[in-house]
Amino acid sequence: MTHTKKKFIKAGKYLKELRTRKGLTQKELAELVGFPRYGLISNIEKGRKTLAPPHYLKYAEVLGADLYQFTINLMRDYKPDLFELLVMKLCVQPKALNEQ
């Protein structure tokens, strides 16, 4: 398994944890965020697909997550180079990387 795949799986677990904490099924979440099929939620949570940035706001709202922290957590796994640039080089400080 590649390092990238492991990161996508990690992000998927984070998203699944938020969803289950909120008490939503994959189907319910798909309806609330406007996805046509709940299978997409399953693929994202299993690390087969990634959640596209245009969906971050709606996803965070539905799951009751802080948008800033939500974005930081996903960026760390989906876009580690960008995460490193923003956090390590430009000193954009995440609140707490494991929050939410």
N, C-alpha and C positions, 0 to 999 in steps of 0.2 A: 504494500500500500504506500502510495506516495505521501510526502509531507503535506502537499496541498490537499489531498483527499482527507487526511487526518484533520486538517484545519476546518474543512467544510463540515465534517462530521461533528466536530466540536461546536461549531456555530449552530448546527442543526439541533444538537442536544440543548443548547442554551434556549433556542426558540421553542422547543418542545416543553422545556421546563416552565417557561413563561406561560405557555398555553395551558398546560395542565394545572398550574397554580391558579389560573383564572377560572378553571373548571369548564373549559371549552373542548368540544370534540374538534377534530380536523374539519369536519363538514361545517360545523357552526362557524369556525374561524374563517374558512374560505368564504362563506356567505357574508360575514361581517366586513372582510377586507376587500370584497368584490372580485374574488377569483372565480372563474367559471367552473372549475373542478377542484374538489378537495384533494385529489391525487397529487396536485402540485404541492400542497402543504406536506404531504407524506414524503415526497421527494426532497423537499427542502430540509425537513427534519432528519432525514437519513443521510444528508450530505451529497445526494445525487445532483441536486440543483442548488443554486444560491438565490437568496432573496435579493432582488434588484433594488438599488437605492431609491428609485421613485416610490417604492412601496413602504419604505421605512416609517414615514410619518403615520400612515393609516394603521400599520401593524402595531407600532408603539402605542398609539391611542387606544386601539381595541384591547391590547394586552395590559394597559395601565402602566406602561414602562416609561421612564424618563427618556425623551428622545435623544438627548445628548449621550447618555450612558448606553442606550440601545445601539446607537450608531458607532460609538467607540468599540463596544464589544464585538459587533459584526465586522467592523473595519480591521480589527486586530487579526481576525481569522480569514476574512475574504480578501483583504488588500493589505497584507503585512508591510509592503514597501511604503505605501501611503501612510499607514499607521506609524511606522518608524519615523518617517519624515515629519509628520505633524507632532507627534508626541515627544520623540527623542531629539529631533533637530530644531524644531520651532518652538519647543517648550509649551505646547498646548497640553495642559495637564488634565488627564482624566480624573474624575472624582475618586473613584476606586474601581479598579479594573474588574473586580469580581462582584460588584454590586449588581443588584437586579437579578 
